[in-house]
């Protein structure tokens, strides 16, 4: 696996259907535009964690920061709302905990918390919610 200098673990929502499958998410947007999916990990509505691309690959989640990021998303977040299920909250906390142990220097924050981003994604303040990890 390629080593990268991971400075951020970026939290996202797909801004789509909460019950979208992994293939729905990939077909909808990511595989049409980029070499690798936009997220490294995806948490579906049932809380299952799906690895979409290797940590060593640069994914396309936050323009200008991708080479320093691992991207984690949950399905849902349509209309700018935090639609995470109890299962998704658990799945997100699990994968973020694992990733933070793997990259202890990395800051966990939401897509909307990066400089210059004018989106509400992931529709909650991830740096506050996961400050204890």
C-alpha positions in Angstrom: 0.0 0.0 0.0 1.2 3.5 -0.9 2.0 5.7 2.1 0.5 9.1 2.3 0.8 11.9 4.8 -2.7 11.8 6.2 -3.6 15.1 8.0 -7.4 14.8 7.9 -10.2 12.3 8.2 -13.0 14.0 6.3 -16.6 13.1 7.1 -19.2 13.4 4.3 -22.8 12.6 3.4 -23.8 11.4 -0.1 -26.5 14.0 -0.2 -28.8 11.4 -1.7 -31.1 8.5 -0.8 -30.4 7.1 2.6 -31.0 3.6 1.4 -28.7 3.8 -1.6 -26.5 0.8 -2.1 -22.8 1.0 -2.6 -23.3 0.4 -6.3 -25.9 3.2 -6.5 -23.4 5.6 -4.9 -20.6 4.6 -7.2 -22.7 4.6 -10.4 -24.4 7.9 -9.5 -21.3 10.0 -9.4 -17.9 8.7 -8.6 -17.1 6.2 -11.3 -18.3 8.5 -14.0 -15.9 11.3 -13.1 -12.9 10.0 -11.3 -10.3 7.3 -11.3 -11.1 6.4 -7.7 -14.3 6.8 -5.7 -14.8 10.0 -3.8 -14.7 8.2 -0.5 -12.5 5.6 1.0 -15.3 4.3 3.3 -19.0 4.4 3.0 -21.5 3.6 5.9 -24.9 2.5 4.6 -28.2 3.0 6.4 -27.8 -0.4 8.1 -24.5 0.7 9.7 -22.3 -1.5 7.5 -18.9 -0.1 6.6 -17.8 -0.6 3.0 -14.2 0.0 1.9 -14.4 1.7 -1.6 -10.8 2.3 -2.3 -7.4 1.8 -0.5 -6.2 4.3 2.0 -3.1 4.7 -0.3 -5.3 6.0 -3.1 -6.1 9.6 -3.4 -9.9 10.0 -3.4 -11.8 13.1 -4.5 -13.8 14.3 -1.5 -12.4 17.8 -0.7 -10.9 19.9 -3.5 -7.4 21.0 -2.7 -7.0 18.6 0.3 -7.4 15.2 -1.2 -3.8 14.1 -1.0 -3.9 14.6 2.8 -7.3 13.0 3.4 -9.1 9.8 4.2 -12.8 10.3 3.2 -15.6 8.6 5.1 -19.3 9.1 4.1 -22.7 8.0 5.2 -25.6 7.4 2.7 -28.2 10.1 3.1 -28.1 13.7 4.0 -30.5 14.8 1.3 -31.7 18.4 1.5 -29.0 19.4 3.9 -30.4 17.3 6.8 -28.6 15.0 9.2 -30.4 11.8 8.3 -28.1 9.3 10.0 -29.7 6.3 11.5 -28.7 4.9 14.9 -26.8 2.2 13.0 -25.0 4.7 10.8 -23.9 6.7 13.8 -22.5 3.6 15.3 -20.8 2.6 12.0 -19.3 6.1 11.6 -18.0 6.1 15.1 -16.5 2.6 14.6 -14.6 3.4 11.3 -13.5 6.8 12.5 -12.1 5.3 15.7 -10.2 2.7 13.7 -8.9 5.4 11.3 -7.9 7.7 14.1 -5.8 4.9 15.7 -4.2 4.2 12.3 -3.6 8.0 11.7 -3.3 9.5 15.2 -2.1 12.9 13.9 -5.1 13.3 11.6 -7.9 15.8 12.5 -11.4 14.5 12.1 -13.7 17.1 10.6 -16.6 17.5 8.3 -16.4 18.5 4.6 -18.0 21.8 5.5 -15.2 22.6 8.0 -12.5 22.9 5.4 -11.5 26.4 4.3 -13.4 27.8 1.4 -16.1 25.0 1.4 -19.6 26.3 0.9 -21.5 23.1 1.6 -23.2 21.8 4.7 -21.9 18.3 4.2 -22.1 16.1 6.4 -24.9 18.2 7.9 -23.5 18.2 11.4 -20.2 19.4 13.0 -18.1 16.3 12.9 -15.1 17.9 14.8 -17.4 18.4 17.8 -19.2 15.0 17.6 -16.0 13.0 17.3 -13.7 15.2 19.5 -13.5 12.3 22.0 -11.9 9.8 19.5 
